[in-house]
Amino acid sequence: MLQKVRYESAWEAWIEFFLKGVQQTAQQAFNTARQLVDLFGRDRRLIESGAAASSGSILHVHDYLQRHVFLNVPEAQQALPISAPTIRSALRSLEGLGIIREITGKRRDQVWVYSEYLDILNKGISGADGLKH
């Protein structure tokens, strides 16, 4: 399209192409945001429906995971007003609910991922290169 602008002064075609790209990108960002809001709400309801005694701690960790797709205990302990054992317990509860999964396979220095969150982000990225000409 830029070559057409250069050689044929096809500015209108270029502007139309550019604006379609902006519109598609904005729509994709909106869809991704909507999916994330739905995911966070659904998972919060799942946590609250368990009515566990430690659901407050689990919700703290879940809130943190909404800003950080990956998590380890030392990082969470720095950021949250919760002890390491309580964080570990919350992570086990979230894993039991199917919200997160441990990805290192180690007994120490474990890292958890908010899998569906990451899937939504990856889908958003992979869809971005499909702009139609």
C-alpha positions as CSV (number, residue, x, y, z in Angstrom):
1,M,0.0,0.0,0.0
2,L,2.9,2.4,0.7
3,Q,4.3,1.7,-2.7
4,K,1.0,2.7,-4.2
5,V,1.0,5.9,-2.3
6,R,4.5,6.6,-3.5
7,Y,4.0,5.8,-7.2
8,E,0.3,6.3,-7.7
9,S,-0.6,8.8,-4.9
10,A,-3.2,6.3,-3.6
11,W,-3.7,8.1,-0.3
12,E,-7.3,7.1,0.1
13,A,-6.6,3.4,-0.3
14,W,-3.7,3.7,2.2
15,I,-5.9,5.6,4.8
16,E,-8.7,3.0,4.4
17,F,-6.3,0.2,4.9
18,F,-4.7,1.8,7.9
19,L,-8.1,2.6,9.5
20,K,-9.3,-0.9,9.0
21,G,-6.2,-2.2,10.8
22,V,-6.9,0.2,13.7
23,Q,-10.5,-0.9,13.9
24,Q,-9.6,-4.6,13.8
25,T,-6.9,-4.1,16.5
26,A,-9.3,-2.2,18.7
27,Q,-12.0,-4.8,18.3
28,Q,-9.5,-7.6,19.2
29,A,-8.3,-5.7,22.3
30,F,-11.9,-5.2,23.4
31,N,-12.6,-8.9,22.9
32,T,-9.5,-9.9,24.8
33,A,-10.4,-7.5,27.7
34,R,-14.0,-8.9,27.8
35,Q,-12.7,-12.5,27.9
36,L,-10.3,-11.6,30.8
37,V,-13.1,-9.8,32.8
38,D,-15.3,-12.9,32.3
39,L,-12.5,-15.2,33.4
40,F,-11.6,-13.2,36.5
41,G,-15.3,-13.1,37.5
42,R,-15.9,-16.7,36.9
43,D,-12.8,-17.8,38.8
44,R,-13.7,-15.4,41.7
45,R,-17.1,-17.0,42.0
46,L,-15.5,-20.4,42.0
47,I,-13.2,-19.4,44.8
48,E,-16.0,-17.9,46.8
49,S,-18.3,-20.8,46.3
50,G,-15.8,-23.0,48.1
51,A,-16.4,-20.9,51.2
52,A,-13.0,-22.1,52.5
53,A,-11.8,-20.5,55.8
54,S,-8.8,-19.1,53.9
55,S,-10.8,-17.8,50.9
56,G,-9.6,-14.3,51.8
57,S,-6.0,-15.3,51.2
58,I,-6.9,-17.2,48.1
59,L,-8.6,-14.1,46.8
60,H,-5.6,-12.0,47.6
61,V,-3.4,-14.4,45.6
62,H,-6.0,-14.5,42.8
63,D,-6.1,-10.7,42.6
64,Y,-2.3,-10.7,42.3
65,L,-2.5,-13.3,39.5
66,Q,-4.7,-11.0,37.6
67,R,-1.8,-8.6,37.2
68,H,1.0,-11.3,37.0
69,V,0.3,-14.3,34.8
70,F,3.2,-16.2,36.4
71,L,3.9,-16.4,40.1
72,N,6.3,-17.8,42.6
73,V,6.1,-17.7,46.4
74,P,9.0,-15.3,47.1
75,E,7.6,-12.8,44.6
76,A,4.1,-13.1,46.0
77,Q,5.5,-12.8,49.6
78,Q,7.2,-9.5,48.6
79,A,4.0,-8.1,47.1
80,L,1.3,-9.4,49.5
81,P,0.7,-9.1,53.2
82,I,0.5,-12.9,53.5
83,S,3.0,-15.4,54.9
84,A,4.8,-17.8,52.6
85,P,3.0,-20.9,54.1
86,T,-0.4,-19.1,53.5
87,I,0.6,-18.3,49.9
88,R,1.6,-21.9,49.3
89,S,-1.8,-23.1,50.7
90,A,-3.6,-20.6,48.5
91,L,-1.7,-21.7,45.5
92,R,-2.6,-25.4,46.2
93,S,-6.2,-24.4,46.5
94,L,-6.2,-22.5,43.2
95,E,-4.4,-25.4,41.6
96,G,-7.1,-27.8,43.0
97,L,-9.8,-25.6,41.5
98,G,-8.1,-25.8,38.1
99,I,-7.4,-22.0,38.0
100,I,-3.6,-22.3,38.0
101,R,-1.0,-25.0,37.4
102,E,2.6,-25.5,38.4
103,I,4.9,-25.5,35.4
104,T,8.4,-26.4,36.7
105,G,7.7,-29.9,38.1
106,K,10.1,-29.0,40.9
107,R,9.6,-29.4,44.6
108,R,11.4,-26.1,45.3
109,D,11.5,-22.8,43.3
110,Q,8.1,-23.6,41.8
111,V,6.3,-21.3,39.4
112,W,2.6,-21.3,38.8
113,V,0.8,-20.0,35.7
114,Y,-2.7,-18.7,35.4
115,S,-3.2,-20.9,32.3
116,E,-6.5,-19.7,30.9
117,Y,-5.4,-16.1,31.3
118,L,-2.2,-16.9,29.3
119,D,-4.2,-18.7,26.7
120,I,-6.4,-15.7,26.2
121,L,-3.4,-13.4,25.9
122,N,-1.7,-15.7,23.4
123,K,-4.9,-16.0,21.3
124,G,-5.1,-12.2,21.2
125,I,-1.5,-12.0,20.0
126,S,-1.8,-14.8,17.4
127,G,-5.0,-13.1,16.0
128,A,-3.2,-9.8,15.6
129,D,-1.2,-10.9,12.6
130,G,-4.4,-11.8,10.7
131,L,-5.2,-8.3,9.6
132,K,-7.1,-8.4,6.3
133,H,-5.9,-6.4,3.4
